Amino acid sequence: MSALLLNRTTRGRALAAWLVTVAFIVPIYIALVSAFKSQSQILSNPLGPPVPFTWENIGNALSRPDALVQTGLLNSIVVTVATLLVLIPLAAAASFWISERTGWVKSGLIALFALGLMIPPQVVLQPIVSLLQSVGLANSYPGLILSNIGGGYMSFAVFVYVGFLRTVPRDVIEAARVDGASELRVWWTIVMPLLRPATATVGIFLGLWVWNDFLNPLFILGPLQGQTITTGIYQSLGQYSTDYGQLFGIMFLAALIPVVGYLVTQREFIHGLMSGASKG
């Protein structure tokens, strides 16, 4: 009786897992195949394969008179890369300093950064816009990059780095200090190479979050100051009718760069994990 009940439970869990998997895969499948289908095919059979296969949607997206795709992709690349180039060293340095503290100072700082993960970003969006307006950075890309550096992105990076620094051997850091290395040199030449796996993790997650962000570019840049690729997708929607083929084509191009970047970074991430594990 117990074996039969266990078998039913296993089958139920397997069925639930398959349903959840299908629920995640179907939207991705529809978006992918629709990029290579005509408007009539999309409307008549959304789940059907792209037969006949067409590149017309991609061509129409790239040949728009307003250069929405090219401009959006370039702006998204600049914003994402600039954010990571500033945020990763800043978070790593702050995490190294926090990890050197003890007692209530360390606990208090970690709790302070935890607030950045607990507060929804939509709650602080309006105060951030007002603050950027007061310092003259509203409706600008530096203002958008500065808003990305603070808040939850910074808190996430600090949490990852502080957790990983607990596994770094203290003898290596103390040996460098005994040899006369300054704190800045210890951080850059000793700690940062050891943080390679954590840096890959931070880069993957934050890069995807910044790239896919919609509200910050929409409210901080504004519709007349330019757009990233996510706000560009929103602007491509028609008021009375929508070219779904071109829309899915833009979505395909928007997803292409982060997917390729993720695959490249994932390879480095796995290599970093293996090297970190071999070092014990």
C-alpha positions in Angstrom: 0.0 0.0 0.0 2.8 2.4 0.9 4.7 1.5 -2.3 1.6 2.3 -4.4 1.1 5.6 -2.6 4.7 6.5 -3.1 4.4 5.7 -6.8 1.4 7.9 -7.2 3.2 10.7 -5.3 6.2 10.4 -7.6 4.0 10.5 -10.7 2.1 13.5 -9.4 5.3 15.4 -8.8 6.6 14.5 -12.2 3.4 15.7 -13.8 3.6 19.0 -11.9 7.2 19.4 -12.9 6.3 18.9 -16.6 3.4 21.4 -16.4 5.6 24.0 -14.9 8.3 23.4 -17.5 5.8 23.7 -20.3 4.4 26.9 -18.8 7.9 28.4 -19.0 8.8 27.0 -22.4 5.7 27.8 -24.4 6.0 31.6 -24.2 9.7 31.4 -25.2 8.8 29.1 -28.1 6.0 31.4 -29.3 8.3 34.4 -29.2 11.0 32.6 -31.1 9.0 31.0 -33.9 6.9 34.2 -34.4 10.0 36.1 -35.3 10.2 34.1 -38.5 6.5 33.9 -39.3 4.2 36.3 -41.2 1.6 38.4 -39.5 -1.2 36.1 -40.8 0.6 33.0 -39.6 1.0 34.5 -36.1 -2.7 35.4 -35.8 -4.1 32.2 -37.3 -1.7 29.6 -35.6 0.5 31.0 -32.9 1.8 27.6 -31.9 2.6 26.5 -35.4 6.1 26.2 -36.8 7.5 28.9 -39.1 6.5 27.3 -42.4 7.4 28.9 -44.7 10.5 30.4 -42.9 11.0 34.1 -43.4 13.6 36.7 -42.5 11.2 39.6 -43.4 10.5 40.5 -39.8 14.2 40.8 -38.9 14.8 42.9 -42.0 11.8 45.2 -41.3 13.0 45.7 -37.8 16.5 46.6 -38.9 15.3 48.9 -41.7 13.0 51.1 -39.7 13.4 54.8 -40.6 13.9 55.7 -36.9 16.7 53.1 -36.4 15.0 52.0 -33.3 16.7 48.7 -33.0 20.3 49.9 -33.8 19.9 52.9 -31.4 18.3 50.8 -28.7 20.9 48.0 -28.8 23.8 50.5 -28.8 22.3 52.4 -25.8 21.6 49.2 -23.9 25.1 48.0 -24.5 26.6 51.3 -23.3 24.4 51.4 -20.2 24.9 47.8 -19.2 28.7 47.8 -19.7 29.2 51.1 -18.0 27.0 50.0 -15.0 29.0 46.8 -14.6 32.4 48.5 -15.0 31.6 50.8 -12.1 29.5 48.5 -9.9 31.6 45.4 -9.9 34.9 47.0 -8.6 32.9 49.3 -6.2 30.9 46.3 -4.7 34.0 44.1 -4.5 36.0 46.8 -2.6 33.1 47.5 -0.3 32.6 43.8 0.4 36.3 43.3 1.1 36.2 46.2 3.6 33.0 44.8 5.2 34.5 41.3 5.5 37.5 42.8 7.4 35.2 44.3 10.0 33.9 42.4 13.1 31.0 42.5 15.5 28.1 44.9 15.2 29.8 47.0 12.5 29.9 44.1 10.1 26.4 43.0 11.0 25.0 46.5 10.8 26.5 47.1 7.3 25.1 43.8 6.0 21.7 44.6 7.4 21.9 48.0 5.7 22.6 46.5 2.3 19.8 43.9 3.0 17.3 46.8 2.9 18.3 47.3 -0.7 17.0 43.8 -1.5 13.9 44.1 0.6 12.5 47.4 -0.8 10.8 47.1 -4.2 12.6 49.3 -6.8 9.2 50.7 -7.9 8.8 52.3 -4.4 12.0 54.4 -4.7 11.7 55.2 -8.4 10.0 58.5 -8.0 12.4 59.7 -5.3 15.3 58.7 -7.5 13.9 60.7 -10.4 13.4 63.8 -8.1 16.9 63.4 -6.8 18.4 63.2 -10.3 16.4 66.3 -11.3 17.8 68.3 -8.4 21.4 67.5 -9.4 20.8 68.0 -13.1 21.1 64.4 -14.2 17.5 63.7 -15.1 16.8 62.6 -18.7 20.4 61.6 -19.2 22.3 58.4 -19.5 24.8 59.2 -16.7 21.7 59.6 -14.5 20.4 56.2 -15.6 23.8 54.6 -15.0 24.1 56.2 -11.5 20.6 54.9 -10.6 21.6 51.4 -11.6 24.7 51.5 -9.4 22.8 52.1 -6.2 19.8 50.2 -4.7 19.2 46.5 -5.2 21.9 45.9 -7.8 24.6 47.1 -5.4 23.1 45.1 -2.5 23.0 41.9 -4.5 26.6 42.3 -5.5 27.7 42.9 -2.0 25.9 39.9 -0.7 27.5 37.6 -3.3 31.0 39.0 -2.6 30.7 39.0 1.2 29.5 35.4 1.1 32.3 34.3 -1.2 35.0 36.1 0.8 34.2 33.8 3.7 35.8 31.0 1.7 39.0 33.0 0.8 42.0 31.8 2.9 43.0 34.5 5.4 46.6 33.4 5.3 47.0 34.6 1.7 45.8 38.1 2.6 47.9 38.3 5.8 51.0 37.1 3.9 50.6 39.9 1.4 50.3 42.4 4.2 53.4 41.1 5.9 55.3 41.5 2.6 54.4 45.2 2.8 51.5 45.3 0.3 49.0 48.2 0.7 45.3 47.5 1.2 44.6 48.7 -2.3 47.2 46.3 -3.7 45.9 43.4 -1.6 42.4 44.0 -2.9 43.4 44.4 -6.6 46.2 41.7 -6.9 45.1 39.1 -4.3 41.4 39.4 -3.6 40.0 40.3 -7.0 41.5 37.3 -8.8 40.2 35.0 -6.1 36.7 36.6 -6.6 36.6 35.5 -10.2 33.7 33.0 -9.8 31.7 35.5 -7.7 32.5 38.3 -10.3 31.1 36.0 -13.1 28.0 35.4 -11.1 27.5 39.1 -10.4 28.2 40.0 -14.0 25.7 37.5 -15.4 22.8 38.4 -13.1 23.3 42.1 -13.0 24.0 42.3 -16.8 20.7 40.6 -17.5 18.8 42.7 -15.0 20.2 46.0 -16.4 19.6 44.9 -20.0 16.0 43.8 -19.3 15.2 46.8 -17.1 12.2 48.8 -18.4 10.9 51.2 -15.7 14.2 53.0 -15.0 15.0 53.8 -18.7 11.3 54.8 -19.2 11.1 57.2 -16.3 14.7 58.5 -16.0 15.4 58.9 -19.7 11.9 59.9 -20.8 10.5 59.2 -24.3 12.1 62.2 -25.9 15.7 61.6 -24.7 16.4 58.3 -26.3 15.7 54.7 -25.4 17.2 51.4 -24.6 16.0 48.3 -26.4 13.4 47.4 -23.9 11.7 50.9 -24.1 12.2 50.6 -27.8 10.0 47.5 -27.9 7.3 49.5 -26.1 7.6 52.3 -28.5 7.1 50.0 -31.5 3.6 49.1 -30.3 1.0 50.8 -32.5 -1.9 52.7 -30.9 -4.6 51.1 -33.0 -2.8 48.1 -34.7 0.4 46.3 -34.1 2.7 44.5 -36.6 3.4 41.4 -34.5 5.9 40.0 -36.9 8.1 43.1 -36.6 7.5 43.2 -32.9 8.7 39.6 -32.4 11.6 40.4 -34.7 12.7 43.2 -32.4 12.3 41.0 -29.4 14.5 38.3 -31.1 17.2 40.9 -31.8 16.9 42.2 -28.2 17.4 38.8 -26.7 20.2 37.7 -29.0 23.0 39.8 -27.4 22.4 38.8 -23.8 22.0 35.2 -24.7 25.4 35.2 -26.5 26.9 37.1 -23.7 25.5 34.7 -21.1 26.9 31.7 -22.9 30.4 33.3 -23.1 30.3 34.3 -19.5 28.9 31.0 -18.4 32.0 29.3 -19.8 34.3 31.6 -17.8 32.1 31.1 -14.8 32.5 27.3 -14.9 36.2 27.7 -15.4 36.4 30.0 -12.4 34.4 27.6 -10.3 36.7 24.7 -11.2 39.9 26.7 -10.5 38.4 28.0 -7.2 37.5 24.5 -6.2 41.0 23.2 -7.0 42.5 25.9 -4.8 40.5 24.5 -1.9 
